[in-house]
């Protein structure tokens, strides 16, 4: 924009300057010529009274020396002699001036000539010739043109400089507003701008701040509403917990109590997450599209993927046994630290395994595995179900056919937070295979050597059996 404004200022100023400079330059040249011609005519006319008194060559030279613009003056006397040297007048013009006794002015090669006849006593005629060279006709014109050209350059430079300064103020204000919009779009809800620049941009900056304040208020209200709704679930959950305590102890009572305790834990996590600002934590950074750091910031969390998967597999194995689902678990013995909290990894495991239970028939087999490479940890869940026909659409939030798409979206965001990926392919059991890759925490790759064992098969968890360690 600055270049455009400077270009417009340069073009407009150039047109204005040329519209004045061209006529002014021609006027200066015309005035210089007129001044030289007038001076020459006045000098020639001043010699007429002197010729009426005397025709002595010495006296005429002395009189002509005191006149202005008489350097090239020549006097043609009646006896055909001349005073002042050789003349520049063509013979025909000189004869015409003598015969017709009329003043003649004419451009001749090298300059301009003026012939002034003077009638002497006894009808004699003398002619005063005054020649003006071309240099005298244009004396001072070049200097005047140079001054005007210099003023034009200064005017052009000043106009471009002023336009650039004005454009800089506009561009700076626009860039600040654009940068603030980008920061707000990435999730930095504290972004505000100082309204500066032209009135229109100041108004836009004020409107941007009002929009950001309104957005922050709406998000705060929404998150409090989610937290309040989750908090309302505690009452029936407490009643359920008390009811389970009054049940006669049996083999199922312990599992029900564990499930209720797990549900209460998840509910508390939901309430805490709902009241946490969106910009906090790696999942929030993933939503904003930012890279996750190699190490968690002060107070950040790190967890072992293998340990979390073992615990969650034990939880899901109970439901798998009730539905007669063969469940195979394979977990590496190596350390698998990633820069995610335990609740984030738990959410990923529950989302992937829960999708298998939700969208495949009862009795469908599934397998869970955790493997480690040099720089990543890969969590894989595959089943023997019908598979996923549109893997790309399934990864879009709300885009999965017949579901909300939240489960795979949770896995995708967690993978992005840990600089990983999510891939959906066909698995060895014939159904869908979802592989979530997390980047290893750099502390693990620097601090301790990596074991060469790739993992071990824990065995198949059948019916009511739990996965082995």
C-alpha positions in Angstrom: 0.0 0.0 0.0 2.9 2.4 0.8 4.2 1.9 -2.7 0.8 2.5 -4.3 0.3 5.7 -2.3 3.8 6.9 -3.2 3.2 6.1 -6.9 -0.1 8.0 -6.9 1.5 11.0 -5.3 4.4 10.9 -7.8 2.1 10.7 -10.7 -0.2 13.5 -9.6 2.6 15.8 -8.6 4.4 15.1 -11.9 1.3 16.0 -13.9 0.8 19.2 -11.9 4.4 20.2 -12.1 4.6 19.6 -15.9 1.4 21.6 -16.5 3.1 24.6 -14.9 6.7 24.1 -15.8 6.3 23.7 -19.6 4.3 27.0 -20.1 6.6 28.8 -17.5 9.7 27.6 -19.3 8.4 28.9 -22.7 7.4 32.2 -21.0 10.9 32.6 -19.6 12.5 32.0 -23.0 10.1 34.5 -24.6 10.7 37.1 -22.0 14.5 36.8 -22.4 14.2 37.3 -26.1 11.9 40.2 -25.8 14.2 41.9 -23.3 17.2 41.5 -25.6 15.3 42.8 -28.7 13.9 45.8 -26.8 17.3 46.8 -25.5 18.7 46.5 -29.1 15.9 48.7 -30.5 16.3 51.3 -27.8 20.0 51.5 -28.5 19.5 51.9 -32.2 16.8 54.6 -31.6 19.2 56.5 -29.3 21.6 57.0 -32.1 19.2 58.9 -34.3 19.5 62.3 -32.5 23.3 61.9 -32.5 23.4 61.2 -36.3 21.3 64.3 -36.8 24.0 66.4 -35.2 27.1 64.8 -36.5 28.4 62.0 -38.8 31.9 62.0 -37.5 33.0 58.4 -37.0 35.0 59.1 -33.8 32.1 61.0 -32.1 29.7 58.3 -33.2 31.9 55.5 -31.7 32.2 57.5 -28.5 28.4 57.9 -28.3 27.7 54.3 -29.1 30.1 53.1 -26.4 27.8 54.5 -23.7 24.7 52.8 -24.9 23.4 49.5 -23.7 23.2 46.5 -26.0 25.4 48.3 -28.6 28.3 45.8 -28.8 27.3 44.7 -32.3 26.0 48.1 -33.5 27.0 49.2 -37.0 26.2 52.6 -38.6 25.9 52.8 -42.4 26.6 56.4 -43.4 25.3 58.0 -46.6 28.7 57.9 -48.2 28.6 54.1 -48.0 31.1 54.0 -45.1 30.5 52.2 -41.9 31.2 52.9 -38.2 31.6 49.9 -35.9 32.9 47.2 -38.2 31.4 44.8 -40.6 27.6 44.5 -40.5 25.5 41.4 -40.4 22.6 42.7 -42.5 22.0 41.1 -45.8 22.4 43.5 -48.8 18.8 43.3 -49.8 17.5 44.2 -46.4 20.0 47.1 -46.1 18.9 48.4 -49.6 15.3 48.1 -48.6 15.8 50.1 -45.4 17.7 52.8 -47.4 15.2 53.0 -50.2 11.9 52.6 -48.4 13.1 54.3 -45.2 11.4 51.8 -42.9 12.5 50.0 -39.8 13.2 46.3 -40.4 13.7 43.5 -37.8 14.5 40.0 -38.9 16.0 36.7 -37.7 19.2 36.0 -39.5 21.7 33.2 -39.3 23.4 33.5 -35.9 20.9 35.8 -34.2 18.5 38.7 -34.8 19.1 42.0 -36.6 17.4 45.4 -36.4 17.7 48.2 -39.1 16.7 51.7 -38.1 16.9 54.4 -41.0 17.8 57.9 -40.0 17.0 60.9 -42.3 19.8 63.4 -42.3 19.8 66.9 -43.8 19.7 67.2 -47.6 17.6 64.1 -47.8 20.5 61.8 -47.0 19.8 58.5 -45.2 21.9 56.7 -42.7 21.0 53.2 -41.3 21.7 52.1 -37.8 22.1 48.3 -37.6 22.1 46.5 -34.3 22.7 42.7 -34.2 21.8 40.5 -31.3 23.5 37.0 -31.2 21.6 33.9 -30.3 23.4 33.7 -27.0 22.1 37.1 -26.0 18.6 36.1 -27.0 18.6 33.1 -24.6 20.8 34.6 -21.9 19.6 33.3 -18.4 17.1 30.8 -19.9 19.2 27.7 -19.0 19.7 28.9 -15.5 16.0 29.6 -15.0 15.1 26.2 -16.4 17.6 24.6 -14.1 16.1 26.3 -11.0 12.6 25.4 -12.0 13.7 21.7 -12.6 15.4 21.7 -9.2 12.2 23.0 -7.6 10.2 20.4 -9.4 12.5 17.6 -8.2 12.2 18.9 -4.6 8.4 19.1 -4.9 8.2 15.5 -6.3 10.5 14.2 -3.5 8.5 16.0 -0.8 5.2 14.8 -2.1 6.5 11.2 -2.3 7.9 11.4 1.2 4.7 12.8 2.7 2.7 10.1 0.9 5.0 7.4 2.2 4.8 8.7 5.8 1.0 8.8 5.6 1.0 5.3 3.9 3.3 4.0 6.7 0.8 5.1 9.4 -2.0 3.3 7.5 0.0 0.2 6.8 1.3 -0.1 10.3 -2.2 0.2 11.8 -3.5 -2.4 9.3 -0.7 -4.8 10.0 -1.2 -4.6 13.8 -4.9 -5.3 13.3 -4.2 -8.2 11.0 -1.6 -9.7 13.5 -4.0 -9.3 16.3 -6.7 -11.1 14.3 -4.3 -14.0 13.7 -3.4 -14.2 17.3 -7.0 -14.2 18.3 -7.8 -16.9 15.7 -5.1 -19.1 17.2 -6.7 -19.0 20.6 -4.9 -16.1 22.4 -8.1 -14.5 23.8 -6.2 -11.8 25.6 -5.2 -10.2 22.3 -6.2 -6.5 22.0 -5.1 -3.6 19.8 -4.4 0.0 20.4 -6.6 1.9 17.9 -4.3 4.0 15.7 -4.1 5.4 12.2 -6.9 7.0 10.2 -10.4 7.3 11.7 -11.6 4.2 9.8 -8.8 2.0 11.1 -9.3 3.4 14.6 -13.0 2.4 14.4 -12.0 -1.0 13.1 -9.6 -1.5 16.0 -12.3 -0.4 18.5 -14.7 -2.9 17.0 -12.0 -5.6 17.1 -11.5 -5.1 20.8 -15.3 -5.1 21.4 -15.5 -8.4 19.5 -12.7 -10.0 21.4 -14.2 -8.9 24.8 -17.6 -10.3 23.7 -16.0 -13.6 22.5 -14.1 -14.0 25.8 -17.3 -13.4 27.8 -19.3 -15.9 25.7 -16.6 -18.6 26.0 -16.4 -18.0 29.7 -20.1 -18.4 30.1 -20.1 -21.5 27.9 -17.3 -23.2 29.9 -19.0 -22.4 33.2 -22.3 -23.8 31.8 -20.5 -27.1 30.8 -18.9 -27.2 34.3 -22.2 -26.6 36.0 -24.0 -29.3 33.9 -21.2 -31.8 34.7 -21.4 -30.8 38.4 -25.2 -31.6 38.4 -24.3 -35.2 37.5 -22.6 -35.6 40.9 -25.9 -35.9 42.7 -27.2 -39.0 40.9 -23.6 -40.4 40.9 -23.5 -40.1 44.7 -26.8 -41.8 45.0 -25.6 -44.6 42.8 -22.5 -44.9 44.9 -24.5 -45.2 48.1 -26.8 -47.8 46.4 -23.9 -49.9 45.4 -22.6 -49.9 49.0 -25.9 -51.3 50.2 -25.8 -54.2 47.7 -24.8 -57.6 49.2 -21.1 -58.0 48.5 -20.4 -60.3 45.5 -18.0 -60.7 42.6 -19.8 -58.0 40.6 -20.0 -55.5 43.4 -16.3 -54.7 43.3 -16.4 -54.2 39.6 -19.4 -51.9 39.9 -17.8 -49.9 42.6 -14.6 -49.6 40.5 -16.7 -48.4 37.6 -18.5 -45.9 39.7 -15.2 -44.6 41.1 -13.8 -44.3 37.6 -16.9 -42.4 36.5 -16.5 -40.0 39.4 -12.9 -39.5 38.5 -13.8 -38.8 34.9 -16.5 -36.4 35.9 -14.1 -34.4 38.2 -11.7 -34.2 35.3 -14.4 -32.9 33.0 -15.3 -30.2 35.5 -11.7 -29.2 35.9 -11.1 -29.2 32.1 -14.2 -27.1 31.5 -13.0 -24.4 33.9 -9.5 -24.4 32.5 -8.7 -21.7 29.8 -8.5 -23.1 26.3 -4.9 -21.9 25.8 -3.5 -24.0 28.7 -2.0 -27.4 28.0 -0.9 -29.2 24.9 -4.4 -30.1 23.7 -5.2 -26.3 23.7 -2.0 -25.7 21.7 -3.1 -28.4 19.2 -6.4 -26.7 18.7 -4.6 -23.4 17.9 -2.3 -25.2 15.5 0.9 -24.5 17.5 3.8 -26.9 17.8 4.1 -28.7 21.0 7.4 -28.1 22.8 10.0 -30.8 23.2 9.6 -30.6 26.9 6.5 -29.7 28.9 6.7 -26.2 30.5 7.1 -25.7 34.3 4.2 -27.6 35.9 3.5 -29.5 32.6 2.8 -33.2 32.7 4.4 -36.3 31.2 3.2 -39.8 31.3 4.0 -43.4 30.2 1.8 -44.5 27.4 2.4 -48.2 28.2 1.3 -47.9 31.8 -1.9 -46.0 30.9 -2.8 -48.5 28.1 -2.3 -51.4 30.6 -4.7 -49.9 33.1 -7.3 -49.0 30.5 -7.1 -52.4 28.8 -7.8 -54.0 32.2 -10.9 -51.8 32.5 -12.2 -52.6 29.0 -11.4 -56.3 29.3 -14.3 -56.8 31.8 -16.8 -55.5 29.2 -15.0 -57.5 26.5 -15.5 -60.7 28.6 -19.2 -59.9 29.0 -19.6 -59.5 25.3 -17.4 -62.5 24.4 -15.0 -60.3 22.5 -11.5 -61.8 22.0 -9.1 -59.1 23.1 -5.4 -59.2 22.4 -2.9 -56.9 24.2 0.7 -56.3 23.1 2.8 -53.7 25.0 6.5 -53.0 24.7 8.7 -53.3 27.8 10.6 -50.1 26.9 9.9 -46.7 28.4 7.3 -44.8 26.5 7.2 -41.2 27.9 5.3 -38.5 26.0 4.6 -34.9 26.7 0.9 -35.4 27.5 -1.0 -35.8 30.7 -2.3 -39.2 31.8 -5.9 -38.0 31.3 -5.2 -37.0 27.7 -3.7 -40.4 26.9 -6.6 -42.1 28.8 -9.1 -40.2 26.7 -7.4 -41.4 23.5 -7.5 -45.1 24.6 -11.1 -44.9 25.7 -12.1 -43.1 22.5 -10.5 -45.7 20.3 -11.6 -48.8 22.2 -15.0 -47.3 22.9 -15.5 -46.9 19.1 -14.9 -50.6 18.6 -17.5 -51.6 21.3 -20.0 -49.0 19.9 -19.8 -49.6 16.2 -18.9 -53.3 15.8 -21.2 -56.3 16.6 -21.0 -58.2 19.9 -18.3 -60.8 19.7 -16.0 -58.9 17.3 -12.4 -59.4 18.2 -10.0 -56.4 18.8 -6.3 -56.0 19.5 -4.4 -53.2 21.3 -0.7 -52.7 20.9 1.9 -50.2 22.1 5.3 -50.1 20.2 8.3 -47.8 20.4 10.7 -46.6 17.7 13.7 -44.4 17.9 11.7 -41.2 18.3 8.0 -42.2 18.6 5.5 -44.3 20.5 2.7 -45.9 18.4 -0.6 -46.8 19.9 -2.7 -49.1 17.7 -6.2 -50.4 18.0 -7.6 -52.7 15.3 -10.6 -54.9 15.1 -12.4 -57.5 13.0 -15.4 -55.3 12.2 -16.6 -53.9 8.9 -13.9 -51.2 8.8 -14.1 -47.5 8.0 -15.0 -46.7 4.4 -14.0 -43.0 4.5 -10.8 -42.6 6.7 -10.4 -38.9 5.9 -14.0 -38.0 6.7 -13.8 -40.0 9.9 -11.0 -37.8 11.2 -13.1 -34.7 10.8 -15.0 -33.6 13.9 -18.6 -34.4 13.3 -17.9 -35.8 9.9 -18.0 -39.5 10.6 -21.1 -41.2 9.2 -23.4 -42.3 12.0 -21.4 -40.7 14.8 -20.3 -37.4 16.2 -16.7 -37.9 15.2 -15.5 -36.8 18.6 -13.6 -39.9 19.4 -11.2 -39.8 16.5 -11.0 -36.0 16.9 -9.8 -36.5 20.4 -7.1 -38.8 19.1 -6.1 -36.4 16.4 -5.8 -33.5 18.8 -3.7 -35.5 21.2 -1.4 -36.6 18.4 -0.9 -33.1 17.2 -0.2 -31.9 20.7 2.6 -34.5 20.9 3.8 -33.8 17.3 2.4 -37.1 16.1 -0.1 -38.3 13.5 -3.3 -40.5 13.2 -3.6 -43.0 10.4 -6.6 -45.2 9.6 -6.0 -48.3 7.5 -7.2 -51.9 7.2 -5.9 -54.1 10.0 -4.7 -57.7 10.1 -8.0 -58.8 11.7 -9.9 -57.5 8.6 -11.5 -54.4 10.1 -10.2 -50.9 10.8 -6.8 -50.2 12.2 -6.3 -46.8 13.9 -2.6 -46.0 14.7 -1.9 -42.9 16.8 1.8 -41.8 16.9 3.2 -39.7 19.7 6.7 -38.1 19.7 8.9 -39.3 22.5 9.8 -36.9 25.3 13.3 -35.7 24.6 14.3 -36.4 28.2 13.9 -40.1 27.6 16.0 -40.0 24.4 18.8 -38.1 26.1 18.8 -39.5 29.6 18.7 -43.3 29.3 19.6 -45.9 26.7 16.7 -47.5 24.8 16.1 -51.2 25.4 16.4 -53.4 22.3 13.3 -55.4 23.2 10.4 -54.5 21.0 7.7 -55.7 23.4 6.1 -59.0 24.2 2.7 -60.5 23.6 0.6 -60.5 26.7 -1.7 -63.1 25.5 -5.3 -63.1 24.5 -7.9 -61.9 27.0 -10.8 -64.2 26.6 -14.3 -64.0 28.2 -13.6 -62.9 31.8 -9.8 -62.9 31.6 -7.7 -59.7 32.1 -4.7 -58.7 30.0 -1.4 -59.9 31.3 1.5 -57.6 32.2 
